[in-house]
């Protein structure tokens, strides 16, 4: 302990003990918070991999369906419909936030125009194109869900690391330093009390001798 920074006095000892108790309570609360975040992170990661597998299966199925659609109506027509969709559709992503585990997690939702009409004729277009569009919409929603989970995992992980750093700082630096300072002050105060006791005892003996 540096005695230039910490005064070996009883008020300073009381202050350090209060700070030590506060730090220990803070560490306990942070450990509870870390456990909560760990549980949320684990559940979110499990769900993320489940959705990712769904996304993979949907993409593979859509690729097969796209090949079939090419065979029935031709690749050029599918590309024309796709280009028309790009120019007419104006999809938007609605972002809201949910407070969970002390973290604001983003929620993404696809918003489509209510005035949307298919850019092709039902008369001369195979049913495959309708099925493909529905499947691709489902795939897009799954992709948005995957992005939301990815962002949630990132935010939860960042907060988990911050709490870990705080706990490590309390365990390795703050609390040990406070304990060392408290122990050193208590030793100095104890030595001072013994010295004072001996001094008073010597004075008493001197006075008794002088009276006799």
PyMOL CGO cylinders between C-alpha atoms (Angstrom):
from pymol import cmd
from pymol.cgo import CYLINDER

trace = [
    CYLINDER, 0.00, 0.00, 0.00, 1.21, 3.52, -0.75, 0.3, 1, 1, 1, 1, 1, 1,
    CYLINDER, 1.21, 3.52, -0.75, 0.83, 5.62, 2.39, 0.3, 1, 1, 1, 1, 1, 1,
    CYLINDER, 0.83, 5.62, 2.39, 0.98, 8.75, 0.27, 0.3, 1, 1, 1, 1, 1, 1,
    CYLINDER, 0.98, 8.75, 0.27, -2.41, 7.83, -1.21, 0.3, 1, 1, 1, 1, 1, 1,
    CYLINDER, -2.41, 7.83, -1.21, -4.11, 6.09, 1.73, 0.3, 1, 1, 1, 1, 1, 1,
    CYLINDER, -4.11, 6.09, 1.73, -4.06, 7.61, 5.20, 0.3, 1, 1, 1, 1, 1, 1,
    CYLINDER, -4.06, 7.61, 5.20, -3.68, 5.07, 8.03, 0.3, 1, 1, 1, 1, 1, 1,
    CYLINDER, -3.68, 5.07, 8.03, -6.59, 6.51, 10.06, 0.3, 1, 1, 1, 1, 1, 1,
    CYLINDER, -6.59, 6.51, 10.06, -9.82, 5.04, 11.42, 0.3, 1, 1, 1, 1, 1, 1,
    CYLINDER, -9.82, 5.04, 11.42, -12.07, 7.16, 9.13, 0.3, 1, 1, 1, 1, 1, 1,
    CYLINDER, -12.07, 7.16, 9.13, -10.03, 5.99, 6.14, 0.3, 1, 1, 1, 1, 1, 1,
    CYLINDER, -10.03, 5.99, 6.14, -10.32, 2.39, 7.35, 0.3, 1, 1, 1, 1, 1, 1,
    CYLINDER, -10.32, 2.39, 7.35, -14.10, 2.75, 7.65, 0.3, 1, 1, 1, 1, 1, 1,
    CYLINDER, -14.10, 2.75, 7.65, -14.30, 4.25, 4.17, 0.3, 1, 1, 1, 1, 1, 1,
    CYLINDER, -14.30, 4.25, 4.17, -12.24, 1.43, 2.63, 0.3, 1, 1, 1, 1, 1, 1,
    CYLINDER, -12.24, 1.43, 2.63, -14.33, -1.25, 4.36, 0.3, 1, 1, 1, 1, 1, 1,
    CYLINDER, -14.33, -1.25, 4.36, -17.52, 0.28, 2.97, 0.3, 1, 1, 1, 1, 1, 1,
    CYLINDER, -17.52, 0.28, 2.97, -15.94, 0.43, -0.48, 0.3, 1, 1, 1, 1, 1, 1,
    CYLINDER, -15.94, 0.43, -0.48, -14.83, -3.20, -0.13, 0.3, 1, 1, 1, 1, 1, 1,
    CYLINDER, -14.83, -3.20, -0.13, -18.36, -4.34, 0.81, 0.3, 1, 1, 1, 1, 1, 1,
    CYLINDER, -18.36, -4.34, 0.81, -19.79, -2.34, -2.09, 0.3, 1, 1, 1, 1, 1, 1,
    CYLINDER, -19.79, -2.34, -2.09, -17.32, -3.92, -4.51, 0.3, 1, 1, 1, 1, 1, 1,
    CYLINDER, -17.32, -3.92, -4.51, -18.17, -7.43, -3.32, 0.3, 1, 1, 1, 1, 1, 1,
    CYLINDER, -18.17, -7.43, -3.32, -21.90, -6.78, -3.71, 0.3, 1, 1, 1, 1, 1, 1,
    CYLINDER, -21.90, -6.78, -3.71, -21.24, -5.38, -7.17, 0.3, 1, 1, 1, 1, 1, 1,
    CYLINDER, -21.24, -5.38, -7.17, -19.26, -8.48, -8.10, 0.3, 1, 1, 1, 1, 1, 1,
    CYLINDER, -19.26, -8.48, -8.10, -22.11, -10.74, -6.94, 0.3, 1, 1, 1, 1, 1, 1,
    CYLINDER, -22.11, -10.74, -6.94, -24.65, -8.79, -9.01, 0.3, 1, 1, 1, 1, 1, 1,
    CYLINDER, -24.65, -8.79, -9.01, -22.40, -8.91, -12.05, 0.3, 1, 1, 1, 1, 1, 1,
    CYLINDER, -22.40, -8.91, -12.05, -22.00, -12.68, -11.69, 0.3, 1, 1, 1, 1, 1, 1,
    CYLINDER, -22.00, -12.68, -11.69, -25.81, -13.05, -11.63, 0.3, 1, 1, 1, 1, 1, 1,
    CYLINDER, -25.81, -13.05, -11.63, -26.01, -10.84, -14.71, 0.3, 1, 1, 1, 1, 1, 1,
    CYLINDER, -26.01, -10.84, -14.71, -23.34, -12.93, -16.44, 0.3, 1, 1, 1, 1, 1, 1,
    CYLINDER, -23.34, -12.93, -16.44, -25.26, -16.14, -15.75, 0.3, 1, 1, 1, 1, 1, 1,
    CYLINDER, -25.26, -16.14, -15.75, -28.42, -14.60, -17.19, 0.3, 1, 1, 1, 1, 1, 1,
    CYLINDER, -28.42, -14.60, -17.19, -26.62, -13.45, -20.32, 0.3, 1, 1, 1, 1, 1, 1,
    CYLINDER, -26.62, -13.45, -20.32, -24.97, -16.84, -20.71, 0.3, 1, 1, 1, 1, 1, 1,
    CYLINDER, -24.97, -16.84, -20.71, -28.37, -18.54, -20.63, 0.3, 1, 1, 1, 1, 1, 1,
    CYLINDER, -28.37, -18.54, -20.63, -29.84, -16.07, -23.15, 0.3, 1, 1, 1, 1, 1, 1,
    CYLINDER, -29.84, -16.07, -23.15, -26.79, -16.40, -25.39, 0.3, 1, 1, 1, 1, 1, 1,
    CYLINDER, -26.79, -16.40, -25.39, -26.95, -20.20, -25.33, 0.3, 1, 1, 1, 1, 1, 1,
    CYLINDER, -26.95, -20.20, -25.33, -30.66, -20.30, -26.22, 0.3, 1, 1, 1, 1, 1, 1,
    CYLINDER, -30.66, -20.30, -26.22, -30.23, -17.68, -28.95, 0.3, 1, 1, 1, 1, 1, 1,
    CYLINDER, -30.23, -17.68, -28.95, -27.28, -19.56, -30.46, 0.3, 1, 1, 1, 1, 1, 1,
    CYLINDER, -27.28, -19.56, -30.46, -29.21, -22.85, -30.51, 0.3, 1, 1, 1, 1, 1, 1,
    CYLINDER, -29.21, -22.85, -30.51, -32.14, -21.14, -32.22, 0.3, 1, 1, 1, 1, 1, 1,
    CYLINDER, -32.14, -21.14, -32.22, -29.76, -19.39, -34.63, 0.3, 1, 1, 1, 1, 1, 1,
    CYLINDER, -29.76, -19.39, -34.63, -28.29, -22.68, -35.87, 0.3, 1, 1, 1, 1, 1, 1,
    CYLINDER, -28.29, -22.68, -35.87, -31.78, -24.15, -36.17, 0.3, 1, 1, 1, 1, 1, 1,
    CYLINDER, -31.78, -24.15, -36.17, -32.92, -21.22, -38.34, 0.3, 1, 1, 1, 1, 1, 1,
    CYLINDER, -32.92, -21.22, -38.34, -29.70, -21.41, -40.36, 0.3, 1, 1, 1, 1, 1, 1,
    CYLINDER, -29.70, -21.41, -40.36, -30.41, -25.06, -41.14, 0.3, 1, 1, 1, 1, 1, 1,
    CYLINDER, -30.41, -25.06, -41.14, -33.96, -24.10, -42.17, 0.3, 1, 1, 1, 1, 1, 1,
    CYLINDER, -33.96, -24.10, -42.17, -32.49, -21.41, -44.40, 0.3, 1, 1, 1, 1, 1, 1,
    CYLINDER, -32.49, -21.41, -44.40, -30.16, -23.92, -46.03, 0.3, 1, 1, 1, 1, 1, 1,
    CYLINDER, -30.16, -23.92, -46.03, -33.00, -26.37, -46.71, 0.3, 1, 1, 1, 1, 1, 1,
    CYLINDER, -33.00, -26.37, -46.71, -35.19, -23.61, -48.15, 0.3, 1, 1, 1, 1, 1, 1,
    CYLINDER, -35.19, -23.61, -48.15, -32.43, -22.40, -50.46, 0.3, 1, 1, 1, 1, 1, 1,
    CYLINDER, -32.43, -22.40, -50.46, -31.78, -25.91, -51.77, 0.3, 1, 1, 1, 1, 1, 1,
    CYLINDER, -31.78, -25.91, -51.77, -35.50, -26.51, -52.33, 0.3, 1, 1, 1, 1, 1, 1,
    CYLINDER, -35.50, -26.51, -52.33, -35.87, -23.14, -54.07, 0.3, 1, 1, 1, 1, 1, 1,
    CYLINDER, -35.87, -23.14, -54.07, -32.96, -23.90, -56.36, 0.3, 1, 1, 1, 1, 1, 1,
    CYLINDER, -32.96, -23.90, -56.36, -34.66, -27.10, -57.47, 0.3, 1, 1, 1, 1, 1, 1,
    CYLINDER, -34.66, -27.10, -57.47, -37.96, -25.26, -57.94, 0.3, 1, 1, 1, 1, 1, 1,
    CYLINDER, -37.96, -25.26, -57.94, -36.21, -22.55, -59.94, 0.3, 1, 1, 1, 1, 1, 1,
    CYLINDER, -36.21, -22.55, -59.94, -34.75, -25.18, -62.28, 0.3, 1, 1, 1, 1, 1, 1,
    CYLINDER, -34.75, -25.18, -62.28, -38.22, -26.63, -62.81, 0.3, 1, 1, 1, 1, 1, 1,
    CYLINDER, -38.22, -26.63, -62.81, -39.62, -23.14, -63.47, 0.3, 1, 1, 1, 1, 1, 1,
    CYLINDER, -39.62, -23.14, -63.47, -36.90, -22.53, -66.08, 0.3, 1, 1, 1, 1, 1, 1,
    CYLINDER, -36.90, -22.53, -66.08, -37.95, -25.74, -67.83, 0.3, 1, 1, 1, 1, 1, 1,
    CYLINDER, -37.95, -25.74, -67.83, -41.66, -24.84, -67.93, 0.3, 1, 1, 1, 1, 1, 1,
    CYLINDER, -41.66, -24.84, -67.93, -41.65, -21.12, -68.83, 0.3, 1, 1, 1, 1, 1, 1,
    CYLINDER, -41.65, -21.12, -68.83, -38.05, -20.44, -69.82, 0.3, 1, 1, 1, 1, 1, 1,
    CYLINDER, -38.05, -20.44, -69.82, -35.19, -18.63, -68.14, 0.3, 1, 1, 1, 1, 1, 1,
    CYLINDER, -35.19, -18.63, -68.14, -35.69, -15.38, -70.08, 0.3, 1, 1, 1, 1, 1, 1,
    CYLINDER, -35.69, -15.38, -70.08, -39.27, -14.96, -68.91, 0.3, 1, 1, 1, 1, 1, 1,
    CYLINDER, -39.27, -14.96, -68.91, -38.32, -15.60, -65.30, 0.3, 1, 1, 1, 1, 1, 1,
    CYLINDER, -38.32, -15.60, -65.30, -35.56, -12.99, -65.58, 0.3, 1, 1, 1, 1, 1, 1,
    CYLINDER, -35.56, -12.99, -65.58, -38.01, -10.45, -67.09, 0.3, 1, 1, 1, 1, 1, 1,
    CYLINDER, -38.01, -10.45, -67.09, -40.44, -11.01, -64.23, 0.3, 1, 1, 1, 1, 1, 1,
    CYLINDER, -40.44, -11.01, -64.23, -37.58, -10.63, -61.77, 0.3, 1, 1, 1, 1, 1, 1,
    CYLINDER, -37.58, -10.63, -61.77, -36.43, -7.34, -63.32, 0.3, 1, 1, 1, 1, 1, 1,
    CYLINDER, -36.43, -7.34, -63.32, -39.99, -6.02, -63.29, 0.3, 1, 1, 1, 1, 1, 1,
    CYLINDER, -39.99, -6.02, -63.29, -40.30, -6.90, -59.63, 0.3, 1, 1, 1, 1, 1, 1,
    CYLINDER, -40.30, -6.90, -59.63, -37.11, -5.00, -58.85, 0.3, 1, 1, 1, 1, 1, 1,
    CYLINDER, -37.11, -5.00, -58.85, -38.49, -1.83, -60.45, 0.3, 1, 1, 1, 1, 1, 1,
    CYLINDER, -38.49, -1.83, -60.45, -42.00, -2.01, -58.97, 0.3, 1, 1, 1, 1, 1, 1,
    CYLINDER, -42.00, -2.01, -58.97, -41.61, -3.46, -55.53, 0.3, 1, 1, 1, 1, 1, 1,
    CYLINDER, -41.61, -3.46, -55.53, -40.36, -1.29, -52.68, 0.3, 1, 1, 1, 1, 1, 1,
    CYLINDER, -40.36, -1.29, -52.68, -39.94, -3.60, -49.69, 0.3, 1, 1, 1, 1, 1, 1,
    CYLINDER, -39.94, -3.60, -49.69, -38.98, -2.00, -46.39, 0.3, 1, 1, 1, 1, 1, 1,
    CYLINDER, -38.98, -2.00, -46.39, -37.65, -3.38, -43.16, 0.3, 1, 1, 1, 1, 1, 1,
    CYLINDER, -37.65, -3.38, -43.16, -39.40, -2.31, -39.98, 0.3, 1, 1, 1, 1, 1, 1,
    CYLINDER, -39.40, -2.31, -39.98, -37.03, -2.26, -37.03, 0.3, 1, 1, 1, 1, 1, 1,
    CYLINDER, -37.03, -2.26, -37.03, -38.24, -2.38, -33.43, 0.3, 1, 1, 1, 1, 1, 1,
    CYLINDER, -38.24, -2.38, -33.43, -36.38, -3.19, -30.24, 0.3, 1, 1, 1, 1, 1, 1,
    CYLINDER, -36.38, -3.19, -30.24, -37.10, -5.61, -27.40, 0.3, 1, 1, 1, 1, 1, 1,
    CYLINDER, -37.10, -5.61, -27.40, -35.44, -5.12, -24.02, 0.3, 1, 1, 1, 1, 1, 1,
    CYLINDER, -35.44, -5.12, -24.02, -34.14, -8.48, -22.89, 0.3, 1, 1, 1, 1, 1, 1,
    CYLINDER, -34.14, -8.48, -22.89, -31.52, -9.19, -20.24, 0.3, 1, 1, 1, 1, 1, 1,
    CYLINDER, -31.52, -9.19, -20.24, -30.71, -5.50, -20.02, 0.3, 1, 1, 1, 1, 1, 1,
    CYLINDER, -30.71, -5.50, -20.02, -29.99, -5.30, -23.77, 0.3, 1, 1, 1, 1, 1, 1,
    CYLINDER, -29.99, -5.30, -23.77, -32.01, -3.73, -26.57, 0.3, 1, 1, 1, 1, 1, 1,
    CYLINDER, -32.01, -3.73, -26.57, -32.30, -6.48, -29.20, 0.3, 1, 1, 1, 1, 1, 1,
    CYLINDER, -32.30, -6.48, -29.20, -33.46, -5.54, -32.73, 0.3, 1, 1, 1, 1, 1, 1,
    CYLINDER, -33.46, -5.54, -32.73, -36.59, -7.08, -34.22, 0.3, 1, 1, 1, 1, 1, 1,
    CYLINDER, -36.59, -7.08, -34.22, -36.82, -6.99, -38.03, 0.3, 1, 1, 1, 1, 1, 1,
    CYLINDER, -36.82, -6.99, -38.03, -40.04, -7.29, -40.02, 0.3, 1, 1, 1, 1, 1, 1,
    CYLINDER, -40.04, -7.29, -40.02, -40.51, -7.17, -43.79, 0.3, 1, 1, 1, 1, 1, 1,
    CYLINDER, -40.51, -7.17, -43.79, -43.11, -4.64, -44.97, 0.3, 1, 1, 1, 1, 1, 1,
    CYLINDER, -43.11, -4.64, -44.97, -44.52, -5.03, -48.49, 0.3, 1, 1, 1, 1, 1, 1,
    CYLINDER, -44.52, -5.03, -48.49, -46.75, -2.75, -50.49, 0.3, 1, 1, 1, 1, 1, 1,
    CYLINDER, -46.75, -2.75, -50.49, -50.43, -3.65, -50.17, 0.3, 1, 1, 1, 1, 1, 1,
    CYLINDER, -50.43, -3.65, -50.17, -51.03, -2.61, -53.80, 0.3, 1, 1, 1, 1, 1, 1,
    CYLINDER, -51.03, -2.61, -53.80, -48.74, -5.29, -55.17, 0.3, 1, 1, 1, 1, 1, 1,
    CYLINDER, -48.74, -5.29, -55.17, -50.00, -7.24, -58.21, 0.3, 1, 1, 1, 1, 1, 1,
    CYLINDER, -50.00, -7.24, -58.21, -48.12, -10.11, -59.89, 0.3, 1, 1, 1, 1, 1, 1,
    CYLINDER, -48.12, -10.11, -59.89, -46.11, -8.80, -62.89, 0.3, 1, 1, 1, 1, 1, 1,
    CYLINDER, -46.11, -8.80, -62.89, -47.32, -11.56, -65.20, 0.3, 1, 1, 1, 1, 1, 1,
    CYLINDER, -47.32, -11.56, -65.20, -50.48, -13.07, -66.66, 0.3, 1, 1, 1, 1, 1, 1,
    CYLINDER, -50.48, -13.07, -66.66, -52.14, -16.01, -64.93, 0.3, 1, 1, 1, 1, 1, 1,
    CYLINDER, -52.14, -16.01, -64.93, -53.30, -17.28, -68.32, 0.3, 1, 1, 1, 1, 1, 1,
    CYLINDER, -53.30, -17.28, -68.32, -49.97, -18.06, -69.95, 0.3, 1, 1, 1, 1, 1, 1,
    CYLINDER, -49.97, -18.06, -69.95, -47.75, -18.53, -66.87, 0.3, 1, 1, 1, 1, 1, 1,
    CYLINDER, -47.75, -18.53, -66.87, -47.15, -21.89, -65.21, 0.3, 1, 1, 1, 1, 1, 1,
    CYLINDER, -47.15, -21.89, -65.21, -48.14, -22.52, -61.61, 0.3, 1, 1, 1, 1, 1, 1,
    CYLINDER, -48.14, -22.52, -61.61, -44.48, -22.98, -60.77, 0.3, 1, 1, 1, 1, 1, 1,
    CYLINDER, -44.48, -22.98, -60.77, -43.86, -19.24, -60.79, 0.3, 1, 1, 1, 1, 1, 1,
    CYLINDER, -43.86, -19.24, -60.79, -46.57, -18.64, -58.13, 0.3, 1, 1, 1, 1, 1, 1,
    CYLINDER, -46.57, -18.64, -58.13, -45.16, -21.39, -55.93, 0.3, 1, 1, 1, 1, 1, 1,
    CYLINDER, -45.16, -21.39, -55.93, -41.62, -20.06, -56.43, 0.3, 1, 1, 1, 1, 1, 1,
    CYLINDER, -41.62, -20.06, -56.43, -42.62, -16.51, -55.43, 0.3, 1, 1, 1, 1, 1, 1,
    CYLINDER, -42.62, -16.51, -55.43, -44.32, -17.79, -52.26, 0.3, 1, 1, 1, 1, 1, 1,
    CYLINDER, -44.32, -17.79, -52.26, -41.32, -19.94, -51.39, 0.3, 1, 1, 1, 1, 1, 1,
    CYLINDER, -41.32, -19.94, -51.39, -38.91, -17.06, -51.99, 0.3, 1, 1, 1, 1, 1, 1,
    CYLINDER, -38.91, -17.06, -51.99, -40.97, -14.81, -49.73, 0.3, 1, 1, 1, 1, 1, 1,
    CYLINDER, -40.97, -14.81, -49.73, -40.74, -17.43, -47.01, 0.3, 1, 1, 1, 1, 1, 1,
    CYLINDER, -40.74, -17.43, -47.01, -37.01, -17.70, -47.64, 0.3, 1, 1, 1, 1, 1, 1,
    CYLINDER, -37.01, -17.70, -47.64, -36.64, -13.93, -47.39, 0.3, 1, 1, 1, 1, 1, 1,
    CYLINDER, -36.64, -13.93, -47.39, -38.46, -13.86, -44.06, 0.3, 1, 1, 1, 1, 1, 1,
    CYLINDER, -38.46, -13.86, -44.06, -36.16, -16.62, -42.81, 0.3, 1, 1, 1, 1, 1, 1,
    CYLINDER, -36.16, -16.62, -42.81, -33.15, -14.60, -43.97, 0.3, 1, 1, 1, 1, 1, 1,
    CYLINDER, -33.15, -14.60, -43.97, -34.42, -11.56, -42.05, 0.3, 1, 1, 1, 1, 1, 1,
    CYLINDER, -34.42, -11.56, -42.05, -34.92, -13.73, -38.96, 0.3, 1, 1, 1, 1, 1, 1,
    CYLINDER, -34.92, -13.73, -38.96, -31.37, -15.03, -39.34, 0.3, 1, 1, 1, 1, 1, 1,
    CYLINDER, -31.37, -15.03, -39.34, -30.05, -11.46, -39.54, 0.3, 1, 1, 1, 1, 1, 1,
    CYLINDER, -30.05, -11.46, -39.54, -31.96, -10.51, -36.41, 0.3, 1, 1, 1, 1, 1, 1,
    CYLINDER, -31.96, -10.51, -36.41, -30.52, -13.48, -34.51, 0.3, 1, 1, 1, 1, 1, 1,
    CYLINDER, -30.52, -13.48, -34.51, -27.02, -12.72, -35.77, 0.3, 1, 1, 1, 1, 1, 1,
    CYLINDER, -27.02, -12.72, -35.77, -27.27, -9.15, -34.47, 0.3, 1, 1, 1, 1, 1, 1,
    CYLINDER, -27.27, -9.15, -34.47, -28.72, -10.35, -31.18, 0.3, 1, 1, 1, 1, 1, 1,
    CYLINDER, -28.72, -10.35, -31.18, -25.86, -12.81, -30.66, 0.3, 1, 1, 1, 1, 1, 1,
    CYLINDER, -25.86, -12.81, -30.66, -23.33, -10.05, -31.39, 0.3, 1, 1, 1, 1, 1, 1,
    CYLINDER, -23.33, -10.05, -31.39, -24.89, -7.65, -28.88, 0.3, 1, 1, 1, 1, 1, 1,
    CYLINDER, -24.89, -7.65, -28.88, -25.29, -10.28, -26.17, 0.3, 1, 1, 1, 1, 1, 1,
    CYLINDER, -25.29, -10.28, -26.17, -21.67, -11.42, -26.69, 0.3, 1, 1, 1, 1, 1, 1,
    CYLINDER, -21.67, -11.42, -26.69, -20.36, -7.86, -26.44, 0.3, 1, 1, 1, 1, 1, 1,
    CYLINDER, -20.36, -7.86, -26.44, -22.23, -7.27, -23.17, 0.3, 1, 1, 1, 1, 1, 1,
    CYLINDER, -22.23, -7.27, -23.17, -21.06, -10.65, -21.87, 0.3, 1, 1, 1, 1, 1, 1,
    CYLINDER, -21.06, -10.65, -21.87, -17.44, -9.70, -22.55, 0.3, 1, 1, 1, 1, 1, 1,
    CYLINDER, -17.44, -9.70, -22.55, -17.89, -6.31, -20.84, 0.3, 1, 1, 1, 1, 1, 1,
    CYLINDER, -17.89, -6.31, -20.84, -19.29, -7.95, -17.71, 0.3, 1, 1, 1, 1, 1, 1,
    CYLINDER, -19.29, -7.95, -17.71, -16.45, -10.49, -17.76, 0.3, 1, 1, 1, 1, 1, 1,
    CYLINDER, -16.45, -10.49, -17.76, -13.88, -7.68, -17.88, 0.3, 1, 1, 1, 1, 1, 1,
    CYLINDER, -13.88, -7.68, -17.88, -15.57, -5.89, -14.97, 0.3, 1, 1, 1, 1, 1, 1,
    CYLINDER, -15.57, -5.89, -14.97, -15.67, -9.05, -12.86, 0.3, 1, 1, 1, 1, 1, 1,
    CYLINDER, -15.67, -9.05, -12.86, -12.01, -9.77, -13.64, 0.3, 1, 1, 1, 1, 1, 1,
    CYLINDER, -12.01, -9.77, -13.64, -11.07, -6.20, -12.71, 0.3, 1, 1, 1, 1, 1, 1,
    CYLINDER, -11.07, -6.20, -12.71, -12.91, -6.49, -9.37, 0.3, 1, 1, 1, 1, 1, 1,
    CYLINDER, -12.91, -6.49, -9.37, -11.49, -9.93, -8.58, 0.3, 1, 1, 1, 1, 1, 1,
    CYLINDER, -11.49, -9.93, -8.58, -7.90, -9.30, -9.68, 0.3, 1, 1, 1, 1, 1, 1,
    CYLINDER, -7.90, -9.30, -9.68, -7.37, -5.59, -9.00, 0.3, 1, 1, 1, 1, 1, 1,
    CYLINDER, -7.37, -5.59, -9.00, -9.96, -3.64, -7.04, 0.3, 1, 1, 1, 1, 1, 1,
    CYLINDER, -9.96, -3.64, -7.04, -10.90, -6.06, -4.25, 0.3, 1, 1, 1, 1, 1, 1,
    CYLINDER, -10.90, -6.06, -4.25, -7.34, -7.40, -3.61, 0.3, 1, 1, 1, 1, 1, 1,
    CYLINDER, -7.34, -7.40, -3.61, -6.00, -3.80, -3.42, 0.3, 1, 1, 1, 1, 1, 1,
    CYLINDER, -6.00, -3.80, -3.42, -8.73, -2.79, -0.97, 0.3, 1, 1, 1, 1, 1, 1,
    CYLINDER, -8.73, -2.79, -0.97, -8.03, -5.86, 1.17, 0.3, 1, 1, 1, 1, 1, 1,
    CYLINDER, -8.03, -5.86, 1.17, -4.31, -5.08, 1.22, 0.3, 1, 1, 1, 1, 1, 1,
    CYLINDER, -4.31, -5.08, 1.22, -4.96, -1.45, 2.14, 0.3, 1, 1, 1, 1, 1, 1,
    CYLINDER, -4.96, -1.45, 2.14, -7.39, -2.44, 4.91, 0.3, 1, 1, 1, 1, 1, 1,
    CYLINDER, -7.39, -2.44, 4.91, -4.98, -5.03, 6.31, 0.3, 1, 1, 1, 1, 1, 1,
    CYLINDER, -4.98, -5.03, 6.31, -2.07, -2.57, 6.27, 0.3, 1, 1, 1, 1, 1, 1,
    CYLINDER, -2.07, -2.57, 6.27, -4.09, 0.19, 7.99, 0.3, 1, 1, 1, 1, 1, 1,
    CYLINDER, -4.09, 0.19, 7.99, -5.34, -2.25, 10.62, 0.3, 1, 1, 1, 1, 1, 1,
    CYLINDER, -5.34, -2.25, 10.62, -1.74, -3.30, 11.35, 0.3, 1, 1, 1, 1, 1, 1,
    CYLINDER, -1.74, -3.30, 11.35, -0.60, 0.31, 11.67, 0.3, 1, 1, 1, 1, 1, 1,
    CYLINDER, -0.60, 0.31, 11.67, -3.54, 1.24, 13.93, 0.3, 1, 1, 1, 1, 1, 1,
    CYLINDER, -3.54, 1.24, 13.93, -2.89, -1.86, 16.05, 0.3, 1, 1, 1, 1, 1, 1,
    CYLINDER, -2.89, -1.86, 16.05, 0.80, -0.89, 16.40, 0.3, 1, 1, 1, 1, 1, 1,
    CYLINDER, 0.80, -0.89, 16.40, -0.20, 2.66, 17.31, 0.3, 1, 1, 1, 1, 1, 1,
    CYLINDER, -0.20, 2.66, 17.31, -2.60, 1.37, 19.98, 0.3, 1, 1, 1, 1, 1, 1,
    CYLINDER, -2.60, 1.37, 19.98, 0.11, -0.85, 21.50, 0.3, 1, 1, 1, 1, 1, 1,
    CYLINDER, 0.11, -0.85, 21.50, 2.56, 2.04, 21.50, 0.3, 1, 1, 1, 1, 1, 1,
    CYLINDER, 2.56, 2.04, 21.50, -0.02, 4.29, 23.13, 0.3, 1, 1, 1, 1, 1, 1,
    CYLINDER, -0.02, 4.29, 23.13, -0.79, 1.62, 25.74, 0.3, 1, 1, 1, 1, 1, 1,
    CYLINDER, -0.79, 1.62, 25.74, 2.90, 1.16, 26.55, 0.3, 1, 1, 1, 1, 1, 1,
    CYLINDER, 2.90, 1.16, 26.55, 3.43, 4.91, 26.72, 0.3, 1, 1, 1, 1, 1, 1,
    CYLINDER, 3.43, 4.91, 26.72, 0.51, 5.36, 29.14, 0.3, 1, 1, 1, 1, 1, 1,
    CYLINDER, 0.51, 5.36, 29.14, 1.73, 2.43, 31.20, 0.3, 1, 1, 1, 1, 1, 1,
    CYLINDER, 1.73, 2.43, 31.20, 5.19, 3.98, 31.46, 0.3, 1, 1, 1, 1, 1, 1,
    CYLINDER, 5.19, 3.98, 31.46, 3.71, 7.31, 32.47, 0.3, 1, 1, 1, 1, 1, 1,
    CYLINDER, 3.71, 7.31, 32.47, 1.60, 5.62, 35.16, 0.3, 1, 1, 1, 1, 1, 1,
    CYLINDER, 1.60, 5.62, 35.16, 4.64, 3.76, 36.52, 0.3, 1, 1, 1, 1, 1, 1,
    CYLINDER, 4.64, 3.76, 36.52, 6.65, 6.98, 36.54, 0.3, 1, 1, 1, 1, 1, 1,
    CYLINDER, 6.65, 6.98, 36.54, 3.92, 8.79, 38.45, 0.3, 1, 1, 1, 1, 1, 1,
    CYLINDER, 3.92, 8.79, 38.45, 3.63, 5.96, 41.00, 0.3, 1, 1, 1, 1, 1, 1,
    CYLINDER, 3.63, 5.96, 41.00, 7.39, 6.01, 41.60, 0.3, 1, 1, 1, 1, 1, 1,
    CYLINDER, 7.39, 6.01, 41.60, 7.37, 9.78, 41.96, 0.3, 1, 1, 1, 1, 1, 1,
    CYLINDER, 7.37, 9.78, 41.96, 4.56, 9.66, 44.55, 0.3, 1, 1, 1, 1, 1, 1,
    CYLINDER, 4.56, 9.66, 44.55, 6.48, 7.19, 46.68, 0.3, 1, 1, 1, 1, 1, 1,
]
cmd.load_cgo(trace, "trace")
